[in-house]
Amino acid sequence: MDFEQLEAFLTIAKTKNFTRAAEKLNVVQSTITARIKMLEQHVGKELFKRKTRSVDITPAGKSLLPYVEQVMEVMQSGLTTARLQPDFEDRLVVGSLNSIWDSSLFNRVNQFRKQYKKTAIRLVTDHSDHISQRIQNGTVDIGLVYIPPKATSIEVIPIRDESLQLVGTPSLVKQLGDISVGKLLQLPFIHFNWGSPFEEWFKQEVGSHDAAAIRVDHTGIATRLLLQGEGVGFLLDSIAERYIKDKRLQPVPLEATRSIPKRTIYVIFRKKNRETKKVVAFLEHFLNDGNNTSPKYIKGI
């Protein structure tokens, strides 16, 4: 088993076609076929079911796929780190959700980049569970997530509780006046899924988000629509505050029976990496901020 065999397997799994895989890898189709045959001999199982115009991955192939993805990602990470020498002394990969990147926590990460210029930094965006998986397989060093993983190999530190508030442009807020949660879906409402427990609160207080006028899955899109006066919607305080300060957005008075639940943001990393230079530097920089957490979290680092 070698790198080229794994590369061919992964490419076919994605393209579902030997010819397209060969084109992507810039080799002839017979080479791809030979690599897969050798890999199947090594595994002892058929990995693909050949059809006239496409292929289906077999159960054995599906079982192998996530491990090959991890191997290839780790290999690519290693190659990238090697290529950084001698311009950089280290490489740090930080993964987070798009909504956290849109918050003020991004500034802390960016300040780290400016302070540690000999550390190459890569910022990736993904879902909480995917980031946790990438922390475990070593392709992400630090994660900023809403949902803490249960894996015992990962250290979890709560760093901030973020409030959510309903906002809109000043002209729209003036036009709408006070709003009761029961009437929210009757308005031009822009819905972003802030996850549990917000979604549970929303369902009980407001109703099904399926009835929202506009639904988006990216906070950047939601914010842009809000700034254009297309409707009202919920944003994290640390996202909304800059626009409220500039008077581009304004809080909307909202009558609800229960308070809007907060979102907790966690920093996660592999316990075995706690003493590595880059993780120590990041945690000391990132957590040593009175607005984020108590100093107790950085003791022993």
N, C-alpha and C positions, 0 to 999 in steps of 0.2 A: 504494500500500500504506500503511495506517495502523494505528494502535493497535487500533481496534475490529475491524478485519478479523483481525488476529493473535489478538486475544482470542476472537473467535468460532471461529476455527480450532482453537485450543487447547482450548476448552470442548467442542467437538464431538468432538475426538479422545479426550477423557476420557469423555464421556457416551455416545458412539456413537449419539446421537439428536439430531435438530434441535430437536424439541419441548422436550426436557429442557434443552438448551443455551439455548434462548430463555427458559425459565423461570428458569434460573440467572442469566442476564444481564438479566432483567426487561425484555425487549423482545418484540415479536411475532415469530412464526416467519418471516414474509416478510422482516423486517429481517435476520435471521440468514442466510437464503437469499441475499439480495442481497449481503451482505458476503462470503460465501464465493464467490459467482459473480465478484465483482470481484477477489478475491484470485487465483482460478484464472485469470482473464484476464491478470493481471499476471505470474503464474508461467508461464503458457502450458501448464499441465498440469492434468488433473483430479486433485483432492486427495481426493475421497471418492466411493465407489460407493454410490449410493442404493438401499436396499431398502425393502420395505413398512413394516417396523417399526424398522429400524435402518440404520446406515451402516457401511461398512468403509473404512478409510483405505487409499489406493492406495500403491504403491511410491514415487511422487513425494511423497505426503503424509508417508510414513514418513521419507523423507530430509530433509524440511523440518522435521519436528517438533522434533528436539533443538535446532535453531537458534532456533526460535520460543520454546521453553522458556527458553533462555538470554536472549533479548531481553526477554521478559516479566519474568524474574527481575531482570535488570539495571535495567529500567525501574522495577519496584516498589522496588528498593533505592534508586534515585535519588529517587523520590517520598518514601520514608520519611526519607531523609537531609534533604531539603528541609523536611519537616514538623517536624523536630527543632529547627530554628532558631527563636528565638535561645537556647533553653534549653540546647542542647548545642553544643559547638564541632566535634565530630567523631562518627563512628559506626564501631564496630569489630564485625565479625562473626567469631566463632570457631566452627569446626566440629570435632567430635570424635565418637568412638564412645561408646556408653553405658558400656562397661566402663572407659574412661579418665575419663569424668565421675564414675564411682563411686570412682575412686582419689583419692589425696591431691593429685594435680595440679589437681583442681577448686579446691582452696583457694587455689592460686597465682593462678588466673584470677579468683576472687572477690576476692582482695586487690587485684588490679589495678583491678577495678571500683570498689572503695571508695576507692582512692587517686586515680584519675582520674575524678572525678565529672562533669567536663564532657564526657566521652566516653560516648555512649550505647553500650551493649554488647548484642549479641544472641548467644545461645548456641544452636547448632543441632546436632542429632544425625543422623549418617548413617554409611554404610560408607566405608572408606578410599578406595576408587576414586571414589566419588561426591564426596567432599570434595575430592579432587585435581582433579576436573573443575570443581567450583565455584570452586576457587582459580584455575584457568586462565581461566574466564569472568568472574572478578572479582566474583562474588556472595558469596564468603567470603574474608576477609582472611588469617586464620591458621588452620592446621589442625593437629590433634594426631592422629597416625595410627600404626598398626602397620606398614603396608605403604608404603614410600617410593615415590613416583611416579618414573617414568623421564624425564618431560618435562624438557627442558633449560631451559625457562622457569621452572621451580620450584626454589627453593633448599630443601635438605633438611638438617636438623641433628638428629643423634641426641642425645637429652637424658637418657634414662634406660633402664637395663636392669632390668626387673622380674622377680623370681622368682615362681614359682607354688608353692603348697603345698596339700596335702590337709588339709582341716579338717572338723570336726563339733562338735556340742555335747559338753561334758565327759562327760555321762552316756552318750551314744552311743559316744564314743571309749573309755571305760572298758569298756563292754559288748563292743565289737568287739576290743579289744586290738591287737597288731601285725597289720598286713595286708600280704600279698604282692600284687604287682600282678596276678598271675594269678587271684586270687580277687576282685578289685575288682568285677567285673560281677555277682558272685553276691550282693553286698551291696545295701542301699538306696543306690544311687549316683546323684547328681545331676550331669548332664553339661552343661557349657557349652563351646561350641567356641571355644577360645582361638587358633584359627588355626594355620597352619604357623609354626614346626616342632613345636609342641606336639602337633598332631593326628597327625603322623608318628610321634612318640615314643609317643603313646597307642596307635596301631594296632599298632606293633611290640611294645610292652611289655604292653599290656592286651588289645587286641582291637578289634572293631568297636564304635563308640559307639552303634550301632543297638540293641545289647542292654542299654543302660543303663536302669535302672528309671524315671528321669525325665530328659527332655532339655528344655532351655530355651534361648532365644536372647536373653535379657536378664540381665545380671549382677544387677540389682536383684531379679529373681524368684528367681534361684539363691540369693542371699544370704538372702532371706526364708525360703526353704525350709530352708536350712541352720540358721538361727537357731531354727526351729520343731522341729528335731530330726528332719526327714523323711529325712535321709540324710547322706552325706559327699560332698564335692566339692572341686574345685580352685578357689582364688581367688588373685588377685594379693596379694603381701605387703602392699602399701599399702592394700588393701581389708580384708584379714583382720586386720591388726595392731590396729585399734581394738577389734574384738570379742574378740580374744585378750586384750588388756589389760583389758577389762571382764569377762573370764572367761565370756563368752557362747559363745565358740568355743575350740577347742583343736586344735593340730596333731595329725595322725594319723601314727604311725610307719608308714612305708611301705618295704617291701623291694623294690628295683628294681635291675636290672642296670646301668642308665644313669641319670644325673642328669636331672631334669626340665629341659628347655631353658627359657631365659629369653625374655621378650618385650621387644623394643626399642621404645621410643616415640620418635617423630620429631615435630618441629615443622616445618611446611612453609609457604611463602608465595611469592608471585611475586617473582622477582628484581628486576623493574622497580619494585616497591613497597618495596624494602629501605630506601630513604632517606626514605620518607614518615613524617611525625611520629608517627602512631598505631602503625605497625609498629615503629619505633625504640623508642618508649616501652614497647610490650608486650614486645619481646625483651629490653630492658635489665632490665625488672622480672622477667620470667619466667625468664630464663636466669641471672641473677646470683644463683644460689642454690647453695651448695656441695653440696647433696643432689642437684642435678639434672645439672650438667655442669661442664666446665672453663671458666675465664674466657676461654680462647682463642676460644670461639665468639662472644663479644660484641665482640672487637676489630674496629675498623673500622666499628662500627655508628654 
